[in-house]
């Protein structure tokens, strides 16, 4: 059987002071991106207890789902390499599998996953929409045999349990805790761990308010809301304004942000402060959920569109 992943059970990250704003508003960033060099941020939190459960069930393979530049795919592949458990990535876009060497050459995320030993299985977008059905999952078991299945993005009850550990001693001093939202698991864990007087703000990277329903599956609390105006057109959509903000932020504070999640989060926080949405004296904690590995892939796309590159 594979060995257990060498993660500290009670590992914690540092809160880094960023700046004071007018009206005595202060902003800190929790550097979850520094937890692990290859399994950083919320992916570290989401996978930890799922891996323990896979090993408890004596599974020798983890299968999961993701897009071509998925942080979850690369993190799962890295976990497989570290722990010695086989991994299978079911990837959206069957055309990517037609010439695998060419795909890997042009896609740093999939190249990394493949180098970690992950078996890549490419399917059509129509099939991908059916990935949660019993019929499709049976087809996967017929093809690959027994496996422990992680959902897209890694969100389930065990992932939320891991994300509860993002908040640690001393974080109760913050009035607002802000995080980017993809599948809803990270913010759900933060909400469950939050104090009764804290307000949790989620900044979705996708269009729409459908994520509220997902979050309510995991928490009964009502001390949260989603800020829907900073998706920049939808998942993985970026423009020059966002890229310039990310570059200026890194130059000023020496903190890299990714353009899919954390860049939009911090841009949104700055804009909300400028618009007076936070009361005077607010102490804000932003969660840096990692995702920096995706910058290389986004940069390739930006260069093709003649947009500024991420420094």
Protein Blocks (a to p, Z undefined) as FASTA:
>chain_A
ZZdddddfkbccddddfbdcehhiacddddfklmpmklgcjllmmmmmmmmmmmmnopab
dcddddfklfklmmmmmmmmmnopacddddehjklmmmmmlmmmmmmklmmmmmnopacd
dddfklmmmmmpmklmmmmmmmnopaddddehhiafklmmmmmmmpcghjlmpmbdcddd
fkommmmmmmmmpcfkbccddddfbecjklmmmmmmmocbfcbccdfklnnopahiacfk
lmmmmmmmmmmnopacdfklmmmmmmmmmmmmmnopacghiacddddeejmlmmmmmmmm
mmmnopacdZZ
